[in-house]
Amino acid sequence: MTRITLLAILAFAFSFTTTRAEQPPNIIYIMLDEWGYFESSGMEHRILDTPNMDRIADEGIRFTQFLAGGNVCAPTRNVLMTGQHSGHTTVRGNRGTAPIRDEDFTIAEMLKPAGYATGGFGKWGLGDVGSSGVPERQGFDTFFGYYHQVHAHTFYPRYLIRNSERIPLPGNTGDMNHGETFAQYLIHDEGMKFIRDHHDGPFFAYLAWTPPHGQWGMPADDPAWLKYQNKQWDAKNQKGTHDAQMYAAMVEMADRHIGEILDLLQELGIDDNTVIFLSGDNGGQAYFQNDKYPHGFHAPNLNPRTGERFRGGKGNFYEGGLRIPFMVRYPARINPGQTTPHLGYFPDIMPTIAELAGLPPPAHTDGYTLTPTLIGRDEVNHEQRSHKYLYWEDLTSRAVRMNQWKAIQPKTDAPWELYHLDHDIEELHDLASKNPEILTKMKQFANEAHHPVIDGEVYDETQAFDGHEAP
């Protein structure tokens, strides 16, 4: 490489960084709990109407094979926040009380020194009050919602948490499904207030909403519930109530709240320079099953066009447990109406946000920035990198993805399975015995990726969630 060429590259890189530093974008990450891959009208769902979710994809880019960081709530959030895959993270199971470490480096900690206001609203799940994992120790100026991930199973808790302080909710007694104060309304209002208060920017708003997961219940006068309350569906319900109807209402309520955020950005004049990420947190659950609906009444993992389904769901590493909706909208820089098959997962979010904000890539991340796919290779002056392999583990199972090969060890003492997703998206035909050399290579990747867990610290157990509202 000539000196002139090197100087030209450095000048372009400096120009890109300083331009972003002068006008860094606001960043909103919206994550819905258990929102399934096909649970939107944009994916031709037979019931759900989600115009605002669809608008984010239509006015930006939709990823068709984007994968979560884990198969349950807390581990996937750990991967998202730190940019490390689950062979390196602190929290690898849904134990509820397990916190991340002080040494863990989060997206909020990355953005805050660059002048970003940092706020989180919803479900944290990475450390309860009195631990090393509380969000205000992890770069957030403010966090309002649930700290303990089991606490988030109710929409009518006795209290929510703001920066480790309990905020009592009037009229709530601990009944999982009923009360006077609906938590999601408060969480959404606080997120909107944060955006309004910091619209001069830049800001990072992490909106980790609980809907549609949890013990379903919502106000009787919510427009989404009024739409579905009288639907007579032959769906198996958990408690003899209208749970399937409530689930549909939860999804459409979340869509309405997304629409209110889009309207607020327009009102404040910051829509053009605000990046919105929208995703699920892990694969969907086949709720409300019966003989007529073996994949669940709302069929989160069933392709309505082809009849193919992703195997499994939340709690395992088959495609149904990992494949999530993922879309990004950034009017100033992302051309609308795009769809990409690029294979990515949660470790890629942190380096992507870093580059969008004009920051150097974090040294510790296991991900690659998605900006060449989002904005264009010519704009960012580098190619889109692809993973040699993607890796997941929890307390009892492991999985590796290498291009379209997928290797899974479903239990610690179980043999590895091997699938080729181009030919077998349903993961029905185990090819391990026919391709031992490929499986050997992927098992080597798994061993390479795994590091022993180093736990976070609990300083004061008396302040933690007492489990009173747990199901």
N, C-alpha and C positions, 0 to 999 in steps of 0.2 A: 504494500500500500504506500503511495507517495505521500509526502508531507502535506501537499496541497489538498489531496483527498481527505486525509485525516483531519485537517483543519476545517474543511467544509462540513464534515460529519459532526465535529464538535460544535461548530457554529450553529448548525441546525438543531442539535440537541439542546444547546443553551437557549436558543430562541424559543423552542417549544416549552422549556421549563419556565423561562421568565414570563412568557405570555400567560401561561397557566397561573403563575404566581401572582401576576398583576390582576387577573380576573379569574380566580379559581372558582370552579362550579360549586354550588350547593349540592349536597349528596343526601338522598333519602333512600334508605333500604327498608322495604316493606316485606315482612315475612309472615305468612299465614301458617298456623299450626295444623298440620295434617292435610292441608289443601292438596288434593290429588291431581295428577297429571292431566286427566281428562275432565276435571270438574270446572269447566267454563264453557260459555257459549261459543267462544272462539275455537274450541276443540270439538264443536258440534254435540255438546251434551244435550240429551233429549229433554231435560227439564230446566236446568239452571240458566238464568239470563244475567250475564255479567258484562255489560257494555263498557264499564270503565277499566276493568282488567283487560278486556280486548283492545281498548283504545291504547293502552301502554304498548301492547305488542304491535298494533297497527301503525302507531306513530313512531315506532322504534324497531327493535329486533327481537325475534323469538328464537330461543335455542331449543332444538328438538331432542338433543341428547345431553342434557345437563344433569349432573348427579349431585345428591346431597353429600354433606360431610360425614353423616352417620345415619343410622336407621332408627334412632329415637331422639328425643328432645334435647337433652343436655349435651351429649357428645357432638351432635351436629352443630350446635351453637358454639361449642368450643372451637371446632374447626373453622367456622365462619369468622369468628372474632379474631383468631390468631394467625390464620393463613397456614396452619400446619395440619397435615393429615393425621388421622387418629392413631397412627403408630408412634406419633411424637407428642400428642396432646396430654393434658393432665386428666381430663374427665373423659372416661371411656365407657361409662355405664350410667344408667338413670337412677343413681342412688339418692338423688335429691340433695343430700347434705354435702356432697363432694365439691369443694371449691377449686377454682384455678389458683395458680400460685402468684405471688407478688411479682416474680420474675417474668411471668407470661406477658407478652407484648401484644396489645390489641389494636384494632383499627382506630379506636378513639384515641389511644395513646400516640399513635402515629400522626393523627390529624391535629390534635390539640396544639402542639408547638408551632404548627404552621398557621395558627390564627383561627382555627375552626372552633366555633361553639359546638359542643358535643352533648347530645341528649338522647336518652333511650326511654321507650315507652312501651310497656307490655310485659313480656315474660323473659326474665334474665336466665335463670337456671344454672348459673355458674358460680354460685357461692351465696349463702344466706347471710343475714345480718350477723356481725361478729366474726367474719372470716376474711381470709386474704382475697377472696374472689368478689367482694362487693363491687359493683360497677364504679362507684366513686373512687375506688382505689385503682381502677383499671382505665382511667382516662376520661370518664364521663363527668361533665359538669353537673348533670342532673340525670336521675333515673327514677321513673315513677311506674309502679306496677307490682309485679310479683318477683321476688328474689328466688325463693325455693320453687322448683319446677312442679312439685305436687300441689303447692298452694294454688297454682294457676289452673287446677282442674275445676274450679268453681267460678262462675260469673257473678256470684253474690257472696263474696268473702266478707268477713267481719271487718277487715282492714286491707289496705294496700300499703306499699312501702314507698317513701320518697327519701332517697339518700340515707337509707338505714333507719328512718323514723317511721313508726307505724301511724298511718292516717286512718282513723276509724271511719267506716262507711255507715251513715245513718240508716237504721231500720233493717240491717242485715244481722241475722242471728246465727249464721253458720249453716243454714239450710242450703244444700247444694244448688237447688234449682229455683229458689224463690227468695225475694227480699224486696227492699224499697230502692236500693241503689245498685244499678247495673254497672259493673266495673268497666266494661268495654267502652261505654259512653264517656266515662271519666278519662280513661286512657287515651281515647281518640281526641277528646277536647284538649288534654294537656299537650299532645303532640302538635295539634293545630296551633295552640298558643305559643309553643316553642318556635315553630316556623315563623309565625307572625313577629314574635319578639326579636328574632335574629335574621330577619329577611334582608337586612343590609349586608349580611354574610361575611365570610362563608360559614355555613353550618353543616353539621352531620346529624341527621335525624334517623335513629335506628328504631323502626316501628315493628317490634316483634309481637304482633297481635296473637291472642289466643284463639279466636274463632278460626275454623269451625270445630276445634277440638275441645273436649271437656265434658262436664255434666251439663247437658243442653238445657238452657232456660233463658228466656229473654222477656222484656216488657211486653205486656199484652197489646199495647198500642203501637209497637214498632211496625212500620210499613211493610217490612219484609215478612213479618209473622202474620200480619193481616192478610197478606197474599196467600199464604200457605196453610193457615190454621184449619181450614175446613176441607182440605184435600183428603179424599178417601183413598189411601194407598194401601195395597196389600203387601206392606213391608213389615217385617218382624221388628218389633220395638223392644227396647231393653226393659222398660218398666211399665208397659201397658199404656204409655202415653204417646204423643205424636212426635217421637224423636226424629223420624226421617223427615217429617215436615219442618221440624225445628232446625235440623241440619241444613236443609236447603235455605231456610230463612237466614241462618248464620252466614252462609256464603254470600248471599245477596246483600245482607247488611254490610259485610266487609267491602263488597263492591261499591256500595253507596258511599261509604267512608272514603274509599279511594277517590271517587268522583269529587267529593268535597275538598280533598287535598289538591286535586288538579285545578279546581275552580279557585282555590286560595292562591295558588301559584300565579294564575292569570291575574287575579285581583291585585296582587302585590307587585306585578311586573317582573317576576323572576322566573317565569316558566321556561324561557329560552335557555337560561344558564343553570338549570337544575337537572341533575341526573337522578332518575328514579329506577331503582332495581326492584323487581317484584318476583317473589319466589315462594314455594312451599319450604318447609323445614326438613321433611323426610317424606318417604312414600306414603300414599294414602292407605286407609283402612277399609276393608270390605264390610262396612256396617250394614245392618238391616238385611241380612241374607235370608232367603227361603228357597224352595225348589224352583220357583220362577226366576229368582234373581240370585243365582249361586255366587256371583261376583260382588254381591252387595247391591242394595237398591239404587244407589247413586253411582256404582261401578267406577270408582276412581282410577282403576288400572285397566279398564276394558276399552279398547279402541272402538268407538261407535261406527266407524266406517268399515273396518276390516273384520271385526269380531275377535281379533287377537287380543290377548291380555298379557300384561306383565305379571310374571309369577310372584307369588308372595305379597308382601305389603310391609307396613311399618313393623319393625322388630327383626327383620332379616335382611340379608344382603343380596337377595335376588332383585331383579329390576323393579319389582313392585315396591321394594323397600327403599330404593335409592333414586329412581327416576322422578324428577320433580318439574313442575312448570317453572320456567325462568325466562324473564324478558327484561329489556333495558330500554329506557326512553331518555333521550338527551337532544332536544330539538336543535340546539346550536351546532351539534356535531355528528349526530347519528342520522343517517338517511332513513326515512320511514319505510315501512312495509317489507322489511327484510326478514328472512328466515335462514338460519344456519344450522348445519349438522355438526358444527365443531364440538368435539368431546371435551367437556370441562367439568369441574366440580368446585366445591366451596373453597378449597385452598387458593383458587384463582382470584377470588374477590378482593382480597387485601392488596396484592400487587396491582390489580386493575384500578382500584380506588387511588392508590399511591400515584400511578402515572397520570390519571385524570386530574389529580390535585397538583401536579407538577413536582412531586416528591420522588426521591430515589427509591428503588424497590427495597423493601425490607430484606435484610440479609438472611433472616431465619426462615422465610416462607418456603413451603413446598409447592407453591403454585406459580403459574405463569400469567402475566397480564393478558387480558382479553382485548386490549385496545386496538390491535390491528384488525380484529374481527368486528369490533363495534364501530370504529371510526374509519378504518382503511389503512392498509400498509403504507401507502404513499404519504398519508397525513402524519403518521407517527414515525415513519422512516425506519421501521424494522419489521421483520416477518413475525407471523403468529407462530409461537412455539407450541409444540404438541408434547404431551407427556409420554415418556418412555413406558410408564405404567402409572395407574392410579391405585390407591391402597386404602382399605378400611379394616378396622378391627373393633370388636367390643370385648366384653368379658368372657365370651364363650365361642366366638366365631371370627373368621377372617375372609377377606375377598380381595382379589387382584383383577384389574382390567388392563389388558394390553391390546390396544386397537380394538378389534371386535371380539377378541378372546376374553372370556370371563371365567376365572377360577374361584371356587367357593369351598371353604371348609365350614359346613353349617354348624358343627359342634366340635369341641376340643378334641374328642376322641373319634370323630367321624372321618372317613376318607375324603380327600379332595374331589370335587366335581369340576368338570370343564365343559363350557358351552361356547358355541360360535354364534354371536348375536345377529350377524348378517343373515344367517340361514335358520336361526332358531331363537327368535325374540322372546318366545315363551319359556325358554330354558327347560325343555322337556327331554332333550337327548344328550345324555352325558357322554362326552367324547374322551374322557380321561384315559381309558384303556387303549384307544386308537391313536392317541397323540401324546405318548409319555414324555417325549423330548420337550414339547411345549409346556406341559404341566410342570416338569422339572424346573424349567426356566422361571415360571411364574411363582413357584414355591420359593425359589431363591430370592425373587423380588420381595416376597412376603417376609422372609427372614431378614433381609437387608433393611426393610422399612420399620420393623418393630424395635422400639426402644422400651425399656422398663418404665413403668409409671413412677413419677415422683409426685406425691400428693401435695396439695395445698394445705393451708393451716386453718384450723378453727380456734379462734382466740377466746370466744365467749359463747358457750353452748346455750346459755340461758336466754339469749336473745333470738334464737333460731325459731323457725316455724314449728309449732307444737303438734302438727298433724291433726288438729281438731276438725279441720274441714276436708281432710283427705277422704276419698271414696272408700 
